[in-house]
């Protein structure tokens, strides 16, 4: 694989385009507050809400959502694209993306959840590093450190994550590899497609929300049966939640997920961490998909290596 390409860093006054590749915005107030957070970064906003055509679980029909992404990507004034929200819809677009067009105009693509499809697909097809992190719909309620890390990454600053609150070293060790992953359910939907992420020698991170334990177990087992754990360099389990923020329930669920993940990676013996602040809760640290990273279990730090990427 060619050396990954790191998109240009953003400067104060740069413009960010808001895309709607998945579900419609339902919380208009929260959306407006998320836009305000970006403006506090010193960024300009380009946002043209879609007309809502198509099924009500999509922001617009496929043609409009695809055209919006390509149009904003083509705009030379726009330096980054961040999704309005997740939901569902990215899988309907990925086969229609113009990879040569995207590769020729490197810029940040930002989101999580259903955006897992595009983040990993764009990296795999173009070599362009993407950013798994907050979307407009989640920025307003994000914790301060989450907002700060997004701002730093957009400025080209990739500070180590050193023992973030809640992190558990489930299996120790030192490993290095490119980061891939995202939402567990969405990753399972990519199995058997041309956009299935390659995990050999890489650090895989996964998270999910509103899924009962038996479904999480089934999906983890599915990944294992498909061979995605066979040659892992490391596994980072983000936050799993039952669809609400009951801390005790979240803790119980995560402990059970951790145990199953350890069982499924026992033969690999790679480092496994649990409770990393990435997911659908208020903590969702930005993670650069495709960038080389180092898991240091002794210090509990995840270190990023932007020097492993080409600069545009």
Secondary structure, DSSP 8 states (H G I E B T S, - for coil): ----EE-----TT-EEEEE-SSS----HHHHHHHHHHHHHTT-EEE-------S-TTSSS-HHHHHHHHHHHHH-TTEEEEEES--SS-GGGTGGG--HHHHHTS--EEEE-GGGHHHHHHHHHHH-B-EEE---HHHHTTS-HHHHHHHHHHHTT----EES-TT-EEEE--EEEEEEEEEEHHHHHHHTTSTT----TTSEEEEEEES--HHHHHHHHHHHHHTTTTTT-SEEEEEEEESSS--HHHHHHHHHHHHHHHHHHTTTT--EEEE--S-SSSS----EEETSEEEEETTTTEEEEEGGGSEE-
